[in-house]
Amino acid sequence: MTKSDAGRIWFAVTALVVAVGIVVQLFVTAGSTEGYFPDNPDRVFNVFAYFTIQSNLLLGGTCLLLALDPGRWQSMLFRTLRLNGVLCIAVTGIVYHLVLAGTDTLSGGAAFSNLVLHTITPLLGVLGWLIFGPRRQTDRRVVGWSIVYPLLWLAFTLIRGEGTGFYPYPFVNVTEHGYGTVLLNCLLVALLFLALAFGAALLDRRMGSKTTFDR
């Protein structure tokens, strides 16, 4: 088996694991009587407001495209989304395990999806990028564009929170902490994101040839 074949299998498995985790979470949410929104479909649609879910979707979608045809995806848009998928899933795993783990007591399907979406997919995503790349796709322009998505998510979350009163994570809860503390919390997360982004760009320049899918 070539490294190209192994990479495609890894990306396909990653996309599948993401899909399983999200589908299980949707079923858990649909069948739950807890949560901010009491009725479906609002409760189910609200799942997609979480950074965790969006990060997994970015990772799973880009991995699926790489599994189908790794040599085709060279555009600035894809390279940005690929970096977003890897960085956002890394931030998801880091922030969850440092800040959010233990804040909920979960069991059954909820515990399973939580493990998949906060631990397994971050490991698969980061390791897949480190081992299989593709390489030489991250530069300053890609890093710059990668910041747009987290900023849009934050703006959406705060604006929506003003209207609905719902905030997906305690550290962005303006009602509880106020804008000053929330913006400081977000700044710390942004610094983590930027550090990972520039670290990824540096590693990408130093590791391997233009793409690890060469035979």
C-alpha positions, 0 to 999 in steps of 0.5 A: 500500500502506498502512502497515498492509499493510506492517506485516503483511507485515513481521511475516509475513516476520519470523515466517517467518524465525524459523521457517526459522532454528529448523527448520534448527537442529533439523535440524542438531542432529538430525544432529550427533554433537556436543553435551552430550546424545549421543542424540536426542530429548534432543539436539533437545529441548535446543535449546529450553533456549537463550535464543536459541531461546526469544527467537526463538519469542516474537518469531515467535509475536507477529509471526505474531499481528500479521500475522494480525490486528493490531487484535485483540491488546490484552490485558496478556498479549499486550503483555507477550509482545510486549515480551518478544519484542522485548527478548529478541531484542535482548538475544540479538543484543547478548550474542551479538555482544559476548560469544559470537561467535567462540567456535564455528567453524560451517559449512553449516546451522549457520552459516546458522541461527546468522546467522538466529537471532543477527543477522537476527531481532534486526534484523527484530524491533527494526526492526519494533517501531520502524517498525510498533509497535504503539504505546502498548502499553508502560507500567510494568506491562508493563515489570514483567511483562516481567521475569518471563520472563527470571527464570523462564528463569534459574531453570529454567537453574540448577535444570536445570543442577544436575541435568544438568550442562548450561548453555547458555552459558559465562556461566551455567556454574556448574560452571566459574565458580561461583554468584557469578560467574554471578549477577554475569554475569546481573545485568549482562544484567538491567541491559541488559534493564531499560535496554532495557525502560525505553527502549522504554517511553519511546520508545513514549510519544513515537512516533506514535499509539496504533497505527501500523496506522491507515490 
